[in-house]
Amino acid sequence: MLDAARMRLCPKCKSPTLAPFGAIRGGGDPDAIPPSRCEHCKGVWLPHEAIEAHLPPDASDSAISADPRADALPGFCPRCRGLLARARVESDHPFHLGRCPVCRGVWFDAGEWAAVASTEWLLHLDDLWDPVWRKRVRDHRAENRHLETVQHALGADAYAKVMAAIEALREHPNRSLGLSFIIEELRGP
């Protein structure tokens, strides 16, 4: 266990239980918080530089499961002391990450680093806080939900035929004629 002088306040526990892990480099910014893990909640703090270098905390993070209540707690940057901005990570079990808007360090509740590091999210972590990118993702999900609703309503066979007709007419120079024909045929007796 580290001495209390090297411990920082955990962003979630708000107690001095955040301890650096791995080799601590000398020099640099004395206020910088190195990659650290809370000894109590097992959450991980990674400064932006460590994330860019894809510095993994350690293999034991994958065995730790997050307390679902931790995701709802606000977090505070251990360096800047400001409130962490939250971003939702979509997965089989969605969760939120917290990032400092000033130093861009990221807080991962227990188990979240392993969930992010094993996916494509690691390469797009900064995008989670980009409103334009997030809108694009929301729009894409809404479109997929719409298509699933239409497929469910029509049934798989009819849906496949409608999609085939759309593809056949999409680039056709007389597609409006084809659409008119389909509408007229559907109105008929």
Secondary structure by P-SEA (a helix, b strand, c coil): cccccccccccccccccccccccccccccccccccccccccbbbbbcaaaaaacccccccccccccccccccbbbbccccccbbbbbbbbccccbbbbbccccbbbbbccaaaaaaaaccccccccccccaaaaaaaaaaaaaaaaaaaaaaaacaaaaaaaaaaaaaaccccaaaaaaaaaaaaaacc
